[in-house]
Amino acid sequence: MSQEELAHAAGVSPGTVRKAEQGGTIRMETLHTLARALGVTTAALMASDAPEPVGRAEEPNRVNLIQLRAALTPAVGLVDQDAEAVAEGPNLRVFRRTLQDARVLYFSDSYKSVAAQLPRLLRDAAQAVAYYDSGDEHRQALLARAEALRLAGTYLTQVRQYDIAYAAVRGAIMDARQAGDMLAAGSGVGCMCWLLVRQGRLNEAEQVAARSMDAVEPKITGAEPDHYAVWGGLAMEAAAAAARNNRPDEAKEYRQAARVAATAVGTAHRNVSRHWSVFGPVTVAVKALEDDMVVGDARAVVRKVSEQEELSPKAWKRLGRPSTNDGIRFTLDVARAHTRNRRLVRCHGRVDPRQGSRPAVAAVPERGRRDHAGDPGQAQVHPHDGDVRNGRLPGCCRVAATQRGSS
């Protein structure tokens, strides 16, 4: 397949294909388009290459994150460091209240305040785990540290500090598993999947989500809403990875599993301390719409918005709204879909279910509109926004085309 033929099949310019083959930086959405035209997974087009040298732009974060790095990745030598002495038993109830305050700051986008508090929170959590070394108090200390690590991992993923975020999320999962709380651990896996998708590790994200679904699958009847929410959240993560990896059939199956869980929950279920989001029928529908938009199927988005009951204003009132971030992303995706379909009048007149009569674009906070306008795939308003990452394809398209022709 020539460059021109691939460009025509994918609906992109020949220059984009040449840029990909020459190792240029392109968007994940473009990678998916090329993969679909070639009949391969998106991951197959991601070739390893030497990283670009880091320049001075990295310096501010190197300084800003010193304390947080020290708390998450302490120095290791031949002699263990003496543990910091604790005068009296840590008060886990007070610690959890402080952690809740920090979580509220994160959801209100007060990232500087979160970053300032995290080092102390992580040190306090580590002291609690060391002090309460057995019994139920040890278990509770582990779960408290898991929550603190989850907050750290979520924040660091949001600000794109992926390597240190991995250390935090991994620690959160391991602490929850050691404490025997598989739902808290499963929620942490959801965060891990978000991180992996942002890094372009699509195969791993789908696999770890699917395996974790098997580990926490709820009973057909009688399970608690938290259980359905965690399992359904993992199904959405698996669907997100599969959709971005040009595996539409698998993504469809995962979405169906998420819908089953959402039906069992009934209405929007909120438990921020357990699974960090809102789960229910509307959330599942909105996330499926997001997947369609990420893979470039704007027509499906427009069709679903007009036809799918869960996306109607009445359903949002009856079944409960999604999270604020998911609602903003939905509004932006609908606007983008109409724009791509050259239905500008409908785009600017679209009624946002959360706002009644307000046009969709006007209902988006200024920060969301600004980020979205600068790079439609990277608006920082939702956990999966960062999955539109850059990819380097030295010769990949040519190799993939050869593979498809020989299969």
WONORFEN-V263184 format. One line per field, one symbol per residue. psi: psi as a letter, one per 30 degrees, with the letter a starting at -180 (. if undefined). A space follows every 50 residues. Layout:
psi = ???
//
This chain:
psi = kleeeeeeefhlleeeeeeefgglklleeeeeeeeeefhlleffgjkklk lkkkafffeeeeefgeeeeeeeilkkafkkkkkkkkelkkjeeeeeeeee eeeeeefggieeeeeefeeeeeeeeeeeeeejglaeeeeeeeeeeeeeee eeeeeeeeghieefeeeeeeeeeeeeeefgjfeeeeeeeeeeeeeeeefg ieeeeeeeeeeeeefgkllelflleeeeeeeeeeeeeeeeeeefghieee eeeeeeeeeeeeeeedlkkkiefeggakkaeeeeeeeeeeeeeeggieee eeeeefekefgleeeeeefklaleeeeeeeeeeeeeeeefghieeeefgk kkfffcgkkeeffkleeeeeeeeejffgkigkegegfilklkijgeeeee eeeeff.
//
